[in-house]
């Protein structure tokens, strides 16, 4: 039946059908020659990439294809589990371990000033520096290739990468039509430099998910970050906030609620277009009654208390109650799917924290 429809109508239908993880697009390409041809331009409307293998493979594809890709929705999750990262680290540090073994062997045979001993020590340093390159360079190059290729049409992006890949995304990226960005890694921040994402006036909704698995902290986004790459932002969401209240003090200054001080010297004002800031702390930490140095509960209470004070100062700030348990792994994917299906960016603000600032932050 599809073969009898005009290509314009088929393309319109396929555009809606392909707003999933990419499965529909792959299936359409196998139906018939006519369906393959008429669905070609919309098969890549929505792309989901999970894991290093898919990211590298898709980067190779977009780098070589002549198909005019018009991807509007992209979900990239290259964040390995802690167990996988530990395994990667052990493999990456193998060269350094061997270099240290060789240095120890030579140290037992050669006098201290021997040139060979000096070379062996320098080899340790080289191998140590090489670890970050081994862990992040290929992945970063692949992600940059994907973003550059899909950038002209991309509207909604959810990105999560391990810390080694995220901190090596160094080349500027242009996403001129981006409207909604969820970042669960350091992207688009760069160490000691302006963000990698060029100023994007179309960007309205920014969701920053805090994580202890990254090299950055959420407050870094307020230091010549958000105001640079999202000059017309309307909605800012900070979730899974950890035990440090510095992000709240930075946010106070960024909202223009307190005068600058030595601790906020690098913080820039948020765009005047901002209409709403949604804050959500992470799950409350467990109290370690037997080890005060491991007990983060007081810092967590400070974070929540300070967030409540900020909420009371500015009507734009909404504070959500923390979850009792960690959110499910597929939570952000489901949010992205709903947006790709056409749902408006309506962050759930039904579970608000109305407690006073002096109540325990638990």
C-alpha positions in Angstrom: 0.0 0.0 0.0 2.8 2.4 0.8 4.2 2.0 -2.6 1.0 3.5 -4.0 1.2 6.7 -1.9 2.9 9.9 -3.3 6.5 10.2 -2.0 5.6 13.5 -0.2 3.0 11.8 1.9 5.2 8.9 2.6 8.0 11.2 3.7 5.6 13.0 6.0 4.5 9.7 7.6 8.0 8.4 7.9 9.2 11.6 9.6 6.9 10.8 12.6 7.6 7.1 12.5 11.3 7.6 12.8 11.3 9.5 16.1 12.5 6.6 18.1 15.8 5.0 18.8 16.4 4.4 15.1 14.8 0.9 14.9 12.0 2.1 12.7 14.3 3.7 10.3 16.4 0.6 10.0 13.2 -1.5 9.4 11.9 0.9 6.7 15.1 0.5 4.8 14.3 -3.2 4.4 10.6 -3.0 3.2 11.1 -2.2 -0.4 13.1 -0.1 -2.8 10.4 2.5 -2.9 10.1 2.8 0.9 13.9 2.7 1.1 14.2 5.7 -1.2 11.3 7.8 0.2 12.4 7.2 3.8 16.1 7.9 3.3 16.0 11.6 4.3 14.0 11.0 7.5 15.5 7.7 8.6 18.0 9.6 10.6 15.6 12.1 12.2 16.1 10.5 15.6 19.4 8.8 16.7 20.2 6.9 19.8 23.8 5.8 20.5 24.6 3.6 23.5 28.1 2.6 24.3 31.5 3.2 22.8 31.1 0.8 20.0 27.9 2.4 18.6 29.5 5.9 18.9 32.6 5.0 17.0 30.7 3.1 14.3 28.2 5.9 13.8 31.0 8.5 13.6 32.7 6.5 10.9 29.3 6.3 9.0 28.6 10.1 9.2 32.1 10.9 8.2 31.8 8.9 5.0 28.2 9.0 3.9 26.8 11.3 1.2 23.3 11.0 2.6 22.0 14.5 3.6 21.4 13.7 7.3 18.8 15.9 9.0 18.9 14.6 12.5 16.8 16.6 14.9 17.0 14.4 18.0 20.2 12.8 19.4 20.8 10.7 22.5 24.4 9.8 23.2 25.3 7.7 26.3 28.9 6.7 26.4 29.1 6.6 30.2 30.4 3.2 31.3 29.6 1.6 34.6 32.1 2.0 37.5 33.2 -1.6 36.9 33.8 -1.0 33.2 35.7 2.2 34.0 37.9 0.4 36.5 38.7 -2.3 33.9 39.5 0.4 31.4 41.8 2.2 33.9 43.7 -1.0 34.7 44.3 -1.6 31.0 45.3 2.0 30.4 47.7 2.1 33.3 49.5 -1.1 32.1 52.2 0.8 30.4 52.8 3.0 33.4 53.0 -0.1 35.7 55.5 -1.7 33.4 57.6 1.5 33.3 57.6 1.6 37.1 58.7 -2.0 37.3 61.5 -1.3 34.9 62.6 1.8 36.9 62.7 -0.2 40.1 64.7 -2.9 38.4 67.3 -0.4 37.1 67.4 1.4 40.4 68.7 -1.8 42.0 71.4 -2.2 39.4 72.6 1.3 38.5 74.1 4.3 40.4 71.7 7.2 41.1 73.1 9.6 38.5 73.1 7.1 35.6 71.5 8.4 32.4 69.5 5.2 31.9 67.9 5.6 35.2 66.8 9.2 34.3 65.4 7.9 31.0 63.4 5.2 32.9 61.9 7.9 35.2 60.9 10.0 32.2 59.2 6.9 30.7 57.0 6.7 33.8 55.9 10.3 33.2 55.2 9.8 29.5 53.1 6.7 30.2 51.1 8.5 32.9 50.3 11.4 30.6 49.4 8.9 27.9 46.6 7.4 30.1 44.1 10.2 29.4 44.8 10.0 25.7 44.3 6.2 25.6 41.0 6.6 27.5 39.5 9.6 25.8 41.0 10.6 22.4 39.1 8.1 20.2 35.8 8.7 21.8 36.2 12.5 21.8 37.1 12.5 18.1 34.1 10.4 17.3 31.6 12.6 19.3 33.0 15.7 17.7 32.6 14.2 14.2 29.0 13.3 15.0 28.1 16.8 16.4 29.8 18.6 13.5 27.9 16.4 11.0 24.5 16.6 12.7 24.9 20.1 14.1 23.1 22.1 11.4 19.7 20.5 12.1 20.0 19.2 15.7 17.3 20.5 18.0 17.3 18.2 21.1 20.5 16.6 22.6 21.0 14.4 25.6 24.7 13.6 26.1 26.5 11.5 28.8 30.2 10.6 28.4 32.8 9.3 30.7 35.1 11.9 32.2 38.0 11.1 29.9 36.1 11.6 26.7 34.2 14.6 28.0 37.3 16.6 29.0 38.9 16.0 25.6 36.1 17.6 23.6 38.2 20.6 22.9 37.2 21.8 19.4 34.4 24.4 19.1 31.0 23.0 18.0 28.2 24.9 16.3 24.6 23.7 16.9 22.6 26.7 15.6 19.2 25.1 15.9 19.6 23.5 19.3 16.6 24.2 21.6 17.0 21.6 24.4 20.2 20.3 26.0 20.6 17.7 28.7 24.2 17.3 29.7 25.2 14.5 32.1 29.0 15.2 31.7 31.3 18.1 31.3 30.1 19.0 27.8 30.3 21.7 26.7 32.9 22.9 29.3 36.6 23.0 28.6 39.3 23.3 31.2 40.5 26.9 31.6 38.8 28.0 28.4 35.5 29.2 27.0 33.0 26.4 26.4 33.2 24.2 23.3 29.6 25.0 22.3 29.5 28.3 20.3 26.9 30.9 21.4 23.5 29.3 20.6 20.7 31.9 20.8 18.1 29.1 20.0 18.9 27.2 23.2 16.0 27.7 25.6 16.1 24.6 27.9 19.2 23.5 29.7 19.3 20.5 32.1 22.6 19.9 34.0 22.8 16.6 35.9 25.4 16.5 38.6 27.6 13.4 39.0 30.5 12.4 41.1 32.0 10.5 38.1 33.1 13.6 36.2 36.0 16.0 36.3 33.8 19.1 36.5 31.4 20.4 39.2 28.0 21.9 38.4 29.2 25.4 39.6 31.7 25.4 36.7 28.8 25.9 34.3 28.2 29.3 36.0 31.8 30.4 35.4 31.7 31.9 31.9 29.7 28.9 30.8 25.9 29.1 30.6 25.9 32.8 29.8 28.3 32.2 27.0 26.7 29.3 25.1 23.1 29.9 26.0 22.6 33.7 25.8 18.7 33.4 25.5 18.1 30.6 28.0 14.6 30.5 29.6 14.6 27.3 31.7 17.5 26.0 33.8 17.4 22.7 35.6 20.1 21.5 38.0 19.5 17.9 39.4 21.2 15.3 41.4 23.0 18.1 43.3 25.6 16.6 45.6 26.7 17.6 49.1 28.5 20.9 48.2 26.6 24.1 48.7 29.0 26.2 46.6 26.8 25.7 43.6 24.0 27.6 45.4 26.2 30.5 46.4 27.4 30.8 42.8 23.8 30.6 41.6 22.8 33.4 43.9 25.4 35.7 42.3 24.5 34.5 38.8 20.9 35.5 39.4 22.0 38.9 40.6 20.7 38.4 44.2 24.0 39.1 46.0 27.0 41.4 45.3 30.2 39.8 43.9 32.8 38.5 46.3 36.2 36.8 46.1 34.5 33.3 45.8 32.3 34.4 42.8 34.9 36.3 40.9 34.7 33.9 37.9 30.9 33.6 38.0 28.9 35.4 35.2 25.3 36.7 35.3 22.8 34.3 33.9 20.8 35.6 30.8 18.1 38.2 31.6 15.7 35.9 29.6 15.8 33.3 32.3 12.3 32.5 33.6 12.7 29.4 35.7 15.3 27.6 37.7 14.5 24.1 38.9 16.7 22.6 41.6 16.7 19.0 42.8 19.2 17.6 45.4 20.6 14.0 45.0 19.4 11.2 47.3 20.4 12.1 50.9 23.7 10.5 51.9 23.9 7.8 54.7 25.1 9.0 58.0 28.4 7.5 59.1 28.2 7.6 62.8 31.5 5.7 63.2 33.6 7.9 60.9 33.1 11.6 60.9 35.4 12.2 57.9 33.2 10.0 55.8 29.9 11.7 56.9 28.5 14.0 54.3 25.2 14.6 55.9 26.0 18.0 57.4 27.2 19.3 54.0 24.1 17.9 52.4 21.9 19.7 55.0 23.8 22.9 54.3 23.1 22.4 50.5 19.4 21.9 51.0 19.1 24.7 53.6 20.9 27.2 51.3 18.7 26.1 48.4 15.6 26.8 50.4 16.9 30.3 51.2 17.5 30.9 47.5 14.0 29.7 46.7 12.6 32.2 49.2 14.6 35.0 47.6 13.6 34.5 44.0 10.2 33.5 42.6 11.9 32.0 39.6 13.6 29.3 41.7 11.7 26.1 42.4 13.1 23.5 44.8 12.1 19.8 44.4 12.2 17.2 47.1 15.1 14.7 46.7 14.2 11.2 45.6 14.3 8.5 48.3 16.2 6.1 45.9 18.4 6.7 42.9 16.5 7.4 39.7 16.3 4.5 37.2 18.9 4.2 34.5 16.5 4.8 31.7 14.9 8.0 33.2 16.8 10.4 30.9 16.2 8.3 27.9 12.5 8.3 28.5 12.5 12.1 28.9 14.4 12.4 25.6 11.9 10.0 23.9 9.0 12.1 25.0 10.6 15.3 23.6 11.4 13.5 20.3 7.7 12.4 20.2 6.7 16.1 20.3 6.1 16.7 23.9 6.8 20.2 25.1 9.6 20.7 27.6 7.4 20.6 30.8 9.7 19.5 33.6 7.7 18.0 36.4 7.5 20.5 39.3 4.7 18.7 41.2 6.9 17.5 44.1 8.1 20.8 45.5 9.9 21.3 48.8 8.0 23.8 50.9 10.0 23.3 54.1 11.6 26.3 55.8 15.4 26.8 55.5 16.0 25.8 59.2 14.4 22.4 58.8 16.7 19.4 58.4 17.8 18.8 54.8 16.8 15.2 54.6 
